[in-house]
């Protein structure tokens, strides 16, 4: 039997996304870019001055335009030199649904 690819093991498929994000915790904030999204979490570019904390819980503001900003609570579950992986906290299904909906339009030019 052939080995499963990493992407096939995922509970939720990743969708490419292109928007800004603000990662916040305890009065600090880091600007970042969204690399991809799923129902379960997000992969963001690692901010230049990122300082991981013992408390891995953050609030991420996904910024699509001046009027469309969606805040989601998440835990940092993966860090490397280029990206950060976040898992969305339970109980935010409506926010996550809105986030995935808005991300479909983020990389399209407005007329």
Jmol script that loads the backbone (N, CA, C; Angstrom):
load data "model"
ATOM      1  N   UNK A   1       0.845  -1.185   0.000  1.00  0.00           N
ATOM      2  CA  UNK A   1       0.000   0.000   0.000  1.00  0.00           C
ATOM      3  C   UNK A   1       0.888   1.244   0.000  1.00  0.00           C
ATOM      4  N   UNK A   2       0.601   2.193  -0.840  1.00  0.00           N
ATOM      5  CA  UNK A   2       1.411   3.409  -0.953  1.00  0.00           C
ATOM      6  C   UNK A   2       1.234   4.292   0.273  1.00  0.00           C
ATOM      7  N   UNK A   3       2.308   4.983   0.640  1.00  0.00           N
ATOM      8  CA  UNK A   3       2.247   5.900   1.788  1.00  0.00           C
ATOM      9  C   UNK A   3       1.405   7.119   1.434  1.00  0.00           C
ATOM     10  N   UNK A   4       0.647   7.596   2.398  1.00  0.00           N
ATOM     11  CA  UNK A   4      -0.171   8.794   2.196  1.00  0.00           C
ATOM     12  C   UNK A   4       0.695  10.032   2.197  1.00  0.00           C
ATOM     13  N   UNK A   5       0.387  10.947   1.322  1.00  0.00           N
ATOM     14  CA  UNK A   5       1.056  12.241   1.349  1.00  0.00           C
ATOM     15  C   UNK A   5       0.593  13.006   2.576  1.00  0.00           C
ATOM     16  N   UNK A   6       1.441  13.933   3.046  1.00  0.00           N
ATOM     17  CA  UNK A   6       1.097  14.731   4.230  1.00  0.00           C
ATOM     18  C   UNK A   6      -0.234  15.458   4.031  1.00  0.00           C
ATOM     19  N   UNK A   7      -0.462  16.016   2.833  1.00  0.00           N
ATOM     20  CA  UNK A   7      -1.693  16.768   2.580  1.00  0.00           C
ATOM     21  C   UNK A   7      -2.930  15.874   2.661  1.00  0.00           C
ATOM     22  N   UNK A   8      -2.786  14.578   2.343  1.00  0.00           N
ATOM     23  CA  UNK A   8      -3.922  13.673   2.390  1.00  0.00           C
ATOM     24  C   UNK A   8      -4.286  13.275   3.818  1.00  0.00           C
ATOM     25  N   UNK A   9      -3.366  13.449   4.747  1.00  0.00           N
ATOM     26  CA  UNK A   9      -3.612  13.099   6.137  1.00  0.00           C
ATOM     27  C   UNK A   9      -4.367  14.193   6.877  1.00  0.00           C
ATOM     28  N   UNK A  10      -4.434  15.375   6.306  1.00  0.00           N
ATOM     29  CA  UNK A  10      -5.046  16.510   6.991  1.00  0.00           C
ATOM     30  C   UNK A  10      -6.538  16.301   7.174  1.00  0.00           C
ATOM     31  N   UNK A  11      -7.018  16.739   8.323  1.00  0.00           N
ATOM     32  CA  UNK A  11      -8.446  16.650   8.616  1.00  0.00           C
ATOM     33  C   UNK A  11      -9.241  17.617   7.745  1.00  0.00           C
ATOM     34  N   UNK A  12      -8.677  18.819   7.525  1.00  0.00           N
ATOM     35  CA  UNK A  12      -9.321  19.839   6.697  1.00  0.00           C
ATOM     36  C   UNK A  12      -8.356  20.253   5.591  1.00  0.00           C
ATOM     37  N   UNK A  13      -8.814  20.346   4.340  1.00  0.00           N
ATOM     38  CA  UNK A  13      -7.921  20.765   3.257  1.00  0.00           C
ATOM     39  C   UNK A  13      -7.511  22.227   3.402  1.00  0.00           C
ATOM     40  N   UNK A  14      -6.279  22.513   2.996  1.00  0.00           N
ATOM     41  CA  UNK A  14      -5.774  23.889   3.026  1.00  0.00           C
ATOM     42  C   UNK A  14      -6.200  24.620   1.761  1.00  0.00           C
ATOM     43  N   UNK A  15      -6.529  25.895   1.935  1.00  0.00           N
ATOM     44  CA  UNK A  15      -6.878  26.753   0.812  1.00  0.00           C
ATOM     45  C   UNK A  15      -5.883  27.899   0.767  1.00  0.00           C
ATOM     46  N   UNK A  16      -5.280  28.166  -0.392  1.00  0.00           N
ATOM     47  CA  UNK A  16      -4.369  29.316  -0.466  1.00  0.00           C
ATOM     48  C   UNK A  16      -5.124  30.593  -0.115  1.00  0.00           C
ATOM     49  N   UNK A  17      -4.475  31.483   0.591  1.00  0.00           N
ATOM     50  CA  UNK A  17      -5.108  32.745   0.985  1.00  0.00           C
ATOM     51  C   UNK A  17      -4.064  33.848   0.935  1.00  0.00           C
ATOM     52  N   UNK A  18      -4.494  35.035   0.591  1.00  0.00           N
ATOM     53  CA  UNK A  18      -3.582  36.168   0.479  1.00  0.00           C
ATOM     54  C   UNK A  18      -4.214  37.370   1.158  1.00  0.00           C
ATOM     55  N   UNK A  19      -3.845  37.598   2.406  1.00  0.00           N
ATOM     56  CA  UNK A  19      -4.328  38.772   3.132  1.00  0.00           C
ATOM     57  C   UNK A  19      -3.335  39.097   4.232  1.00  0.00           C
ATOM     58  N   UNK A  20      -3.526  40.238   4.830  1.00  0.00           N
ATOM     59  CA  UNK A  20      -2.702  40.625   5.975  1.00  0.00           C
ATOM     60  C   UNK A  20      -3.314  40.040   7.238  1.00  0.00           C
ATOM     61  N   UNK A  21      -2.485  39.917   8.263  1.00  0.00           N
ATOM     62  CA  UNK A  21      -2.971  39.441   9.557  1.00  0.00           C
ATOM     63  C   UNK A  21      -2.193  40.140  10.661  1.00  0.00           C
ATOM     64  N   UNK A  22      -2.858  40.351  11.776  1.00  0.00           N
ATOM     65  CA  UNK A  22      -2.226  40.894  12.977  1.00  0.00           C
ATOM     66  C   UNK A  22      -2.370  39.844  14.070  1.00  0.00           C
ATOM     67  N   UNK A  23      -1.226  39.339  14.542  1.00  0.00           N
ATOM     68  CA  UNK A  23      -1.204  38.343  15.610  1.00  0.00           C
ATOM     69  C   UNK A  23      -1.024  39.104  16.916  1.00  0.00           C
ATOM     70  N   UNK A  24      -1.916  38.902  17.892  1.00  0.00           N
ATOM     71  CA  UNK A  24      -1.828  39.655  19.146  1.00  0.00           C
ATOM     72  C   UNK A  24      -1.834  38.725  20.352  1.00  0.00           C
ATOM     73  N   UNK A  25      -1.156  39.206  21.404  1.00  0.00           N
ATOM     74  CA  UNK A  25      -1.148  38.503  22.683  1.00  0.00           C
ATOM     75  C   UNK A  25      -0.636  39.459  23.748  1.00  0.00           C
ATOM     76  N   UNK A  26      -1.372  39.581  24.823  1.00  0.00           N
ATOM     77  CA  UNK A  26      -0.947  40.357  26.002  1.00  0.00           C
ATOM     78  C   UNK A  26      -0.424  41.748  25.639  1.00  0.00           C
ATOM     79  N   UNK A  27      -1.165  42.459  24.800  1.00  0.00           N
ATOM     80  CA  UNK A  27      -0.797  43.826  24.458  1.00  0.00           C
ATOM     81  C   UNK A  27       0.294  43.963  23.414  1.00  0.00           C
ATOM     82  N   UNK A  28       0.804  42.868  22.886  1.00  0.00           N
ATOM     83  CA  UNK A  28       1.805  42.919  21.821  1.00  0.00           C
ATOM     84  C   UNK A  28       1.160  42.503  20.513  1.00  0.00           C
ATOM     85  N   UNK A  29       1.735  42.954  19.399  1.00  0.00           N
ATOM     86  CA  UNK A  29       1.202  42.598  18.103  1.00  0.00           C
ATOM     87  C   UNK A  29       2.287  42.460  17.061  1.00  0.00           C
ATOM     88  N   UNK A  30       2.055  41.562  16.099  1.00  0.00           N
ATOM     89  CA  UNK A  30       2.992  41.320  15.014  1.00  0.00           C
ATOM     90  C   UNK A  30       2.210  41.272  13.708  1.00  0.00           C
ATOM     91  N   UNK A  31       2.638  42.057  12.720  1.00  0.00           N
ATOM     92  CA  UNK A  31       2.015  42.010  11.398  1.00  0.00           C
ATOM     93  C   UNK A  31       2.561  40.816  10.631  1.00  0.00           C
ATOM     94  N   UNK A  32       1.690  40.185   9.858  1.00  0.00           N
ATOM     95  CA  UNK A  32       2.077  39.004   9.105  1.00  0.00           C
ATOM     96  C   UNK A  32       1.247  38.920   7.834  1.00  0.00           C
ATOM     97  N   UNK A  33       1.521  37.879   7.047  1.00  0.00           N
ATOM     98  CA  UNK A  33       0.750  37.587   5.844  1.00  0.00           C
ATOM     99  C   UNK A  33       0.198  36.178   5.958  1.00  0.00           C
ATOM    100  N   UNK A  34      -1.033  35.998   5.518  1.00  0.00           N
ATOM    101  CA  UNK A  34      -1.659  34.680   5.537  1.00  0.00           C
ATOM    102  C   UNK A  34      -1.155  33.899   4.326  1.00  0.00           C
ATOM    103  N   UNK A  35      -0.712  32.680   4.561  1.00  0.00           N
ATOM    104  CA  UNK A  35      -0.241  31.810   3.476  1.00  0.00           C
ATOM    105  C   UNK A  35      -1.335  30.836   3.042  1.00  0.00           C
ATOM    106  N   UNK A  36      -2.026  30.240   4.020  1.00  0.00           N
ATOM    107  CA  UNK A  36      -3.175  29.399   3.691  1.00  0.00           C
ATOM    108  C   UNK A  36      -4.072  29.234   4.909  1.00  0.00           C
ATOM    109  N   UNK A  37      -5.298  28.778   4.625  1.00  0.00           N
ATOM    110  CA  UNK A  37      -6.337  28.619   5.652  1.00  0.00           C
ATOM    111  C   UNK A  37      -7.012  27.263   5.499  1.00  0.00           C
ATOM    112  N   UNK A  38      -7.563  26.779   6.587  1.00  0.00           N
ATOM    113  CA  UNK A  38      -8.447  25.615   6.550  1.00  0.00           C
ATOM    114  C   UNK A  38      -9.486  25.817   7.646  1.00  0.00           C
ATOM    115  N   UNK A  39     -10.434  24.911   7.743  1.00  0.00           N
ATOM    116  CA  UNK A  39     -11.427  25.015   8.817  1.00  0.00           C
ATOM    117  C   UNK A  39     -10.778  24.859  10.182  1.00  0.00           C
ATOM    118  N   UNK A  40      -9.631  24.213  10.227  1.00  0.00           N
ATOM    119  CA  UNK A  40      -8.984  23.944  11.503  1.00  0.00           C
ATOM    120  C   UNK A  40      -7.907  24.918  11.915  1.00  0.00           C
ATOM    121  N   UNK A  41      -7.398  25.729  10.962  1.00  0.00           N
ATOM    122  CA  UNK A  41      -6.313  26.629  11.328  1.00  0.00           C
ATOM    123  C   UNK A  41      -5.778  27.423  10.163  1.00  0.00           C
ATOM    124  N   UNK A  42      -4.602  28.023  10.383  1.00  0.00           N
ATOM    125  CA  UNK A  42      -3.998  28.890   9.376  1.00  0.00           C
ATOM    126  C   UNK A  42      -2.481  28.789   9.442  1.00  0.00           C
ATOM    127  N   UNK A  43      -1.853  29.015   8.289  1.00  0.00           N
ATOM    128  CA  UNK A  43      -0.399  29.131   8.218  1.00  0.00           C
ATOM    129  C   UNK A  43      -0.091  30.568   7.847  1.00  0.00           C
ATOM    130  N   UNK A  44       0.706  31.228   8.684  1.00  0.00           N
ATOM    131  CA  UNK A  44       1.069  32.627   8.470  1.00  0.00           C
ATOM    132  C   UNK A  44       2.577  32.741   8.327  1.00  0.00           C
ATOM    133  N   UNK A  45       3.007  33.777   7.608  1.00  0.00           N
ATOM    134  CA  UNK A  45       4.437  34.063   7.514  1.00  0.00           C
ATOM    135  C   UNK A  45       4.945  34.447   8.901  1.00  0.00           C
ATOM    136  N   UNK A  46       6.139  33.986   9.239  1.00  0.00           N
ATOM    137  CA  UNK A  46       6.725  34.327  10.541  1.00  0.00           C
ATOM    138  C   UNK A  46       7.132  35.795  10.514  1.00  0.00           C
ATOM    139  N   UNK A  47       6.587  36.612  11.423  1.00  0.00           N
ATOM    140  CA  UNK A  47       6.964  38.032  11.464  1.00  0.00           C
ATOM    141  C   UNK A  47       8.457  38.192  11.777  1.00  0.00           C
ATOM    142  N   UNK A  48       9.039  39.267  11.274  1.00  0.00           N
ATOM    143  CA  UNK A  48      10.477  39.497  11.416  1.00  0.00           C
ATOM    144  C   UNK A  48      10.931  39.492  12.873  1.00  0.00           C
ATOM    145  N   UNK A  49      10.192  40.120  13.758  1.00  0.00           N
ATOM    146  CA  UNK A  49      10.600  40.225  15.161  1.00  0.00           C
ATOM    147  C   UNK A  49       9.757  39.325  16.068  1.00  0.00           C
ATOM    148  N   UNK A  50       9.356  38.175  15.552  1.00  0.00           N
ATOM    149  CA  UNK A  50       8.514  37.245  16.303  1.00  0.00           C
ATOM    150  C   UNK A  50       9.243  36.732  17.538  1.00  0.00           C
ATOM    151  N   UNK A  51       8.527  36.735  18.646  1.00  0.00           N
ATOM    152  CA  UNK A  51       9.030  36.157  19.890  1.00  0.00           C
ATOM    153  C   UNK A  51       7.958  35.221  20.422  1.00  0.00           C
ATOM    154  N   UNK A  52       8.176  33.945  20.251  1.00  0.00           N
ATOM    155  CA  UNK A  52       7.218  32.974  20.762  1.00  0.00           C
ATOM    156  C   UNK A  52       7.145  33.053  22.282  1.00  0.00           C
ATOM    157  N   UNK A  53       6.006  32.729  22.832  1.00  0.00           N
ATOM    158  CA  UNK A  53       5.799  32.808  24.280  1.00  0.00           C
ATOM    159  C   UNK A  53       5.456  31.424  24.826  1.00  0.00           C
ATOM    160  N   UNK A  54       5.586  31.267  26.136  1.00  0.00           N
ATOM    161  CA  UNK A  54       5.184  30.009  26.774  1.00  0.00           C
ATOM    162  C   UNK A  54       3.686  29.774  26.594  1.00  0.00           C
ATOM    163  N   UNK A  55       2.898  30.849  26.700  1.00  0.00           N
ATOM    164  CA  UNK A  55       1.457  30.777  26.448  1.00  0.00           C
ATOM    165  C   UNK A  55       1.270  30.815  24.938  1.00  0.00           C
ATOM    166  N   UNK A  56       0.786  29.754  24.355  1.00  0.00           N
ATOM    167  CA  UNK A  56       0.676  29.635  22.896  1.00  0.00           C
ATOM    168  C   UNK A  56      -0.657  30.134  22.352  1.00  0.00           C
ATOM    169  N   UNK A  57      -1.479  30.762  23.199  1.00  0.00           N
ATOM    170  CA  UNK A  57      -2.790  31.252  22.752  1.00  0.00           C
ATOM    171  C   UNK A  57      -2.687  32.694  22.265  1.00  0.00           C
ATOM    172  N   UNK A  58      -3.267  32.958  21.104  1.00  0.00           N
ATOM    173  CA  UNK A  58      -3.209  34.274  20.469  1.00  0.00           C
ATOM    174  C   UNK A  58      -4.584  34.631  19.912  1.00  0.00           C
ATOM    175  N   UNK A  59      -4.751  35.904  19.588  1.00  0.00           N
ATOM    176  CA  UNK A  59      -5.895  36.352  18.797  1.00  0.00           C
ATOM    177  C   UNK A  59      -5.316  36.840  17.474  1.00  0.00           C
ATOM    178  N   UNK A  60      -5.847  36.331  16.380  1.00  0.00           N
ATOM    179  CA  UNK A  60      -5.375  36.724  15.052  1.00  0.00           C
ATOM    180  C   UNK A  60      -6.476  37.525  14.373  1.00  0.00           C
ATOM    181  N   UNK A  61      -6.121  38.721  13.918  1.00  0.00           N
ATOM    182  CA  UNK A  61      -7.030  39.568  13.154  1.00  0.00           C
ATOM    183  C   UNK A  61      -6.690  39.390  11.677  1.00  0.00           C
ATOM    184  N   UNK A  62      -7.582  38.786  10.928  1.00  0.00           N
ATOM    185  CA  UNK A  62      -7.406  38.606   9.491  1.00  0.00           C
ATOM    186  C   UNK A  62      -7.974  39.845   8.814  1.00  0.00           C
ATOM    187  N   UNK A  63      -7.139  40.570   8.075  1.00  0.00           N
ATOM    188  CA  UNK A  63      -7.491  41.878   7.523  1.00  0.00           C
ATOM    189  C   UNK A  63      -7.653  41.746   6.007  1.00  0.00           C
ATOM    190  N   UNK A  64      -8.888  41.810   5.544  1.00  0.00           N
ATOM    191  CA  UNK A  64      -9.159  41.682   4.119  1.00  0.00           C
ATOM    192  C   UNK A  64      -9.249  43.037   3.429  1.00  0.00           C
ATOM    193  N   UNK A  65      -9.798  44.021   4.105  1.00  0.00           N
ATOM    194  CA  UNK A  65      -9.835  45.403   3.630  1.00  0.00           C
ATOM    195  C   UNK A  65     -10.173  46.267   4.841  1.00  0.00           C
ATOM    196  N   UNK A  66     -10.388  47.554   4.621  1.00  0.00           N
ATOM    197  CA  UNK A  66     -10.629  48.460   5.745  1.00  0.00           C
ATOM    198  C   UNK A  66     -11.894  48.121   6.522  1.00  0.00           C
ATOM    199  N   UNK A  67     -12.842  47.491   5.876  1.00  0.00           N
ATOM    200  CA  UNK A  67     -14.125  47.199   6.520  1.00  0.00           C
ATOM    201  C   UNK A  67     -14.300  45.737   6.912  1.00  0.00           C
ATOM    202  N   UNK A  68     -13.397  44.875   6.464  1.00  0.00           N
ATOM    203  CA  UNK A  68     -13.556  43.447   6.716  1.00  0.00           C
ATOM    204  C   UNK A  68     -12.357  42.906   7.489  1.00  0.00           C
ATOM    205  N   UNK A  69     -12.531  42.816   8.798  1.00  0.00           N
ATOM    206  CA  UNK A  69     -11.510  42.279   9.699  1.00  0.00           C
ATOM    207  C   UNK A  69     -12.195  41.232  10.571  1.00  0.00           C
ATOM    208  N   UNK A  70     -11.637  40.034  10.605  1.00  0.00           N
ATOM    209  CA  UNK A  70     -12.226  38.944  11.382  1.00  0.00           C
ATOM    210  C   UNK A  70     -11.209  38.478  12.417  1.00  0.00           C
ATOM    211  N   UNK A  71     -11.617  38.504  13.681  1.00  0.00           N
ATOM    212  CA  UNK A  71     -10.747  38.080  14.786  1.00  0.00           C
ATOM    213  C   UNK A  71     -11.072  36.635  15.161  1.00  0.00           C
ATOM    214  N   UNK A  72     -10.016  35.816  15.274  1.00  0.00           N
ATOM    215  CA  UNK A  72     -10.177  34.412  15.634  1.00  0.00           C
ATOM    216  C   UNK A  72      -9.143  34.060  16.705  1.00  0.00           C
ATOM    217  N   UNK A  73      -9.578  33.366  17.749  1.00  0.00           N
ATOM    218  CA  UNK A  73      -8.657  32.881  18.781  1.00  0.00           C
ATOM    219  C   UNK A  73      -7.999  31.602  18.285  1.00  0.00           C
ATOM    220  N   UNK A  74      -6.678  31.506  18.487  1.00  0.00           N
ATOM    221  CA  UNK A  74      -5.939  30.358  17.974  1.00  0.00           C
ATOM    222  C   UNK A  74      -4.745  30.047  18.864  1.00  0.00           C
ATOM    223  N   UNK A  75      -4.257  28.822  18.744  1.00  0.00           N
ATOM    224  CA  UNK A  75      -3.051  28.401  19.452  1.00  0.00           C
ATOM    225  C   UNK A  75      -1.947  28.154  18.439  1.00  0.00           C
ATOM    226  N   UNK A  76      -0.745  28.618  18.747  1.00  0.00           N
ATOM    227  CA  UNK A  76       0.402  28.377  17.875  1.00  0.00           C
ATOM    228  C   UNK A  76       0.861  26.936  18.095  1.00  0.00           C
ATOM    229  N   UNK A  77       0.768  26.126  17.057  1.00  0.00           N
ATOM    230  CA  UNK A  77       1.102  24.709  17.172  1.00  0.00           C
ATOM    231  C   UNK A  77       2.376  24.338  16.420  1.00  0.00           C
ATOM    232  N   UNK A  78       2.905  25.271  15.611  1.00  0.00           N
ATOM    233  CA  UNK A  78       4.119  24.985  14.853  1.00  0.00           C
ATOM    234  C   UNK A  78       4.840  26.283  14.550  1.00  0.00           C
ATOM    235  N   UNK A  79       6.136  26.282  14.736  1.00  0.00           N
ATOM    236  CA  UNK A  79       6.978  27.433  14.409  1.00  0.00           C
ATOM    237  C   UNK A  79       8.204  26.933  13.662  1.00  0.00           C
ATOM    238  N   UNK A  80       8.561  27.615  12.577  1.00  0.00           N
ATOM    239  CA  UNK A  80       9.854  27.383  11.944  1.00  0.00           C
ATOM    240  C   UNK A  80      10.392  28.723  11.471  1.00  0.00           C
ATOM    241  N   UNK A  81      11.468  28.721  10.737  1.00  0.00           N
ATOM    242  CA  UNK A  81      12.115  29.979  10.364  1.00  0.00           C
ATOM    243  C   UNK A  81      11.296  30.808   9.379  1.00  0.00           C
ATOM    244  N   UNK A  82      10.338  30.187   8.689  1.00  0.00           N
ATOM    245  CA  UNK A  82       9.563  30.907   7.677  1.00  0.00           C
ATOM    246  C   UNK A  82       8.091  31.087   8.016  1.00  0.00           C
ATOM    247  N   UNK A  83       7.485  30.121   8.725  1.00  0.00           N
ATOM    248  CA  UNK A  83       6.052  30.218   8.994  1.00  0.00           C
ATOM    249  C   UNK A  83       5.698  29.853  10.426  1.00  0.00           C
ATOM    250  N   UNK A  84       4.438  30.183  10.731  1.00  0.00           N
ATOM    251  CA  UNK A  84       3.817  29.813  12.003  1.00  0.00           C
ATOM    252  C   UNK A  84       2.524  29.066  11.681  1.00  0.00           C
ATOM    253  N   UNK A  85       2.278  27.983  12.373  1.00  0.00           N
ATOM    254  CA  UNK A  85       1.042  27.237  12.194  1.00  0.00           C
ATOM    255  C   UNK A  85       0.138  27.441  13.393  1.00  0.00           C
ATOM    256  N   UNK A  86      -1.106  27.811  13.140  1.00  0.00           N
ATOM    257  CA  UNK A  86      -2.074  28.064  14.205  1.00  0.00           C
ATOM    258  C   UNK A  86      -3.268  27.135  14.059  1.00  0.00           C
ATOM    259  N   UNK A  87      -3.751  26.617  15.185  1.00  0.00           N
ATOM    260  CA  UNK A  87      -4.990  25.837  15.231  1.00  0.00           C
ATOM    261  C   UNK A  87      -6.062  26.722  15.853  1.00  0.00           C
ATOM    262  N   UNK A  88      -7.200  26.843  15.179  1.00  0.00           N
ATOM    263  CA  UNK A  88      -8.288  27.656  15.706  1.00  0.00           C
ATOM    264  C   UNK A  88      -8.886  26.984  16.939  1.00  0.00           C
ATOM    265  N   UNK A  89      -9.225  27.797  17.937  1.00  0.00           N
ATOM    266  CA  UNK A  89      -9.861  27.285  19.153  1.00  0.00           C
ATOM    267  C   UNK A  89     -11.293  26.849  18.829  1.00  0.00           C
ATOM    268  N   UNK A  90     -11.794  25.897  19.573  1.00  0.00           N
ATOM    269  CA  UNK A  90     -13.164  25.400  19.381  1.00  0.00           C
ATOM    270  C   UNK A  90     -14.194  26.485  19.708  1.00  0.00           C
ATOM    271  N   UNK A  91     -15.402  26.329  19.159  1.00  0.00           N
ATOM    272  CA  UNK A  91     -16.504  27.233  19.472  1.00  0.00           C
ATOM    273  C   UNK A  91     -16.564  28.491  18.625  1.00  0.00           C
ATOM    274  N   UNK A  92     -15.809  28.542  17.527  1.00  0.00           N
ATOM    275  CA  UNK A  92     -15.781  29.734  16.666  1.00  0.00           C
ATOM    276  C   UNK A  92     -16.198  29.397  15.236  1.00  0.00           C
ATOM    277  N   UNK A  93     -17.060  28.429  15.091  1.00  0.00           N
ATOM    278  CA  UNK A  93     -17.407  27.932  13.765  1.00  0.00           C
ATOM    279  C   UNK A  93     -17.933  29.024  12.840  1.00  0.00           C
ATOM    280  N   UNK A  94     -18.754  29.931  13.357  1.00  0.00           N
ATOM    281  CA  UNK A  94     -19.300  31.007  12.526  1.00  0.00           C
ATOM    282  C   UNK A  94     -18.193  31.937  12.048  1.00  0.00           C
ATOM    283  N   UNK A  95     -17.271  32.300  12.939  1.00  0.00           N
ATOM    284  CA  UNK A  95     -16.150  33.165  12.548  1.00  0.00           C
ATOM    285  C   UNK A  95     -15.281  32.486  11.494  1.00  0.00           C
ATOM    286  N   UNK A  96     -15.005  31.201  11.684  1.00  0.00           N
ATOM    287  CA  UNK A  96     -14.161  30.471  10.736  1.00  0.00           C
ATOM    288  C   UNK A  96     -14.862  30.362   9.385  1.00  0.00           C
ATOM    289  N   UNK A  97     -16.167  30.125   9.391  1.00  0.00           N
ATOM    290  CA  UNK A  97     -16.936  30.074   8.142  1.00  0.00           C
ATOM    291  C   UNK A  97     -16.852  31.423   7.418  1.00  0.00           C
ATOM    292  N   UNK A  98     -17.020  32.526   8.156  1.00  0.00           N
ATOM    293  CA  UNK A  98     -16.901  33.866   7.570  1.00  0.00           C
ATOM    294  C   UNK A  98     -15.494  34.100   7.029  1.00  0.00           C
ATOM    295  N   UNK A  99     -14.496  33.652   7.769  1.00  0.00           N
ATOM    296  CA  UNK A  99     -13.104  33.809   7.360  1.00  0.00           C
ATOM    297  C   UNK A  99     -12.838  33.090   6.038  1.00  0.00           C
ATOM    298  N   UNK A 100     -13.276  31.857   5.927  1.00  0.00           N
ATOM    299  CA  UNK A 100     -13.077  31.101   4.693  1.00  0.00           C
ATOM    300  C   UNK A 100     -13.844  31.725   3.532  1.00  0.00           C
ATOM    301  N   UNK A 101     -15.045  32.231   3.797  1.00  0.00           N
ATOM    302  CA  UNK A 101     -15.829  32.899   2.759  1.00  0.00           C
ATOM    303  C   UNK A 101     -15.097  34.144   2.252  1.00  0.00           C
ATOM    304  N   UNK A 102     -14.653  35.003   3.159  1.00  0.00           N
ATOM    305  CA  UNK A 102     -13.971  36.244   2.765  1.00  0.00           C
ATOM    306  C   UNK A 102     -12.654  35.966   2.052  1.00  0.00           C
ATOM    307  N   UNK A 103     -11.963  34.904   2.430  1.00  0.00           N
ATOM    308  CA  UNK A 103     -10.666  34.610   1.814  1.00  0.00           C
ATOM    309  C   UNK A 103     -10.801  34.277   0.334  1.00  0.00           C
ATOM    310  N   UNK A 104     -11.969  33.855  -0.100  1.00  0.00           N
ATOM    311  CA  UNK A 104     -12.178  33.556  -1.526  1.00  0.00           C
ATOM    312  C   UNK A 104     -12.035  34.796  -2.390  1.00  0.00           C
ATOM    313  N   UNK A 105     -12.280  35.975  -1.818  1.00  0.00           N
ATOM    314  CA  UNK A 105     -12.267  37.213  -2.587  1.00  0.00           C
ATOM    315  C   UNK A 105     -11.005  38.034  -2.374  1.00  0.00           C
ATOM    316  N   UNK A 106     -10.155  37.640  -1.456  1.00  0.00           N
ATOM    317  CA  UNK A 106      -9.019  38.468  -1.042  1.00  0.00           C
ATOM    318  C   UNK A 106      -7.992  38.694  -2.136  1.00  0.00           C
ATOM    319  N   UNK A 107      -7.816  37.748  -3.053  1.00  0.00           N
ATOM    320  CA  UNK A 107      -6.789  37.912  -4.073  1.00  0.00           C
ATOM    321  C   UNK A 107      -7.343  38.388  -5.410  1.00  0.00           C
ATOM    322  N   UNK A 108      -8.603  38.774  -5.439  1.00  0.00           N
ATOM    323  CA  UNK A 108      -9.207  39.259  -6.673  1.00  0.00           C
ATOM    324  C   UNK A 108      -9.164  40.774  -6.716  1.00  0.00           C
ATOM    325  N   UNK A 109      -8.921  41.313  -7.901  1.00  0.00           N
ATOM    326  CA  UNK A 109      -8.925  42.768  -8.075  1.00  0.00           C
ATOM    327  C   UNK A 109     -10.356  43.274  -8.039  1.00  0.00           C
ATOM    328  N   UNK A 110     -10.547  44.400  -7.378  1.00  0.00           N
ATOM    329  CA  UNK A 110     -11.873  45.003  -7.361  1.00  0.00           C
ATOM    330  C   UNK A 110     -12.052  45.856  -8.608  1.00  0.00           C
ATOM    331  N   UNK A 111     -13.250  45.867  -9.191  1.00  0.00           N
ATOM    332  CA  UNK A 111     -13.471  46.645 -10.426  1.00  0.00           C
ATOM    333  C   UNK A 111     -13.415  48.131 -10.185  1.00  0.00           C
TER     334      UNK A 111
END
end "model"
wireframe off; spacefill off
backbone 0.3
color backbone group
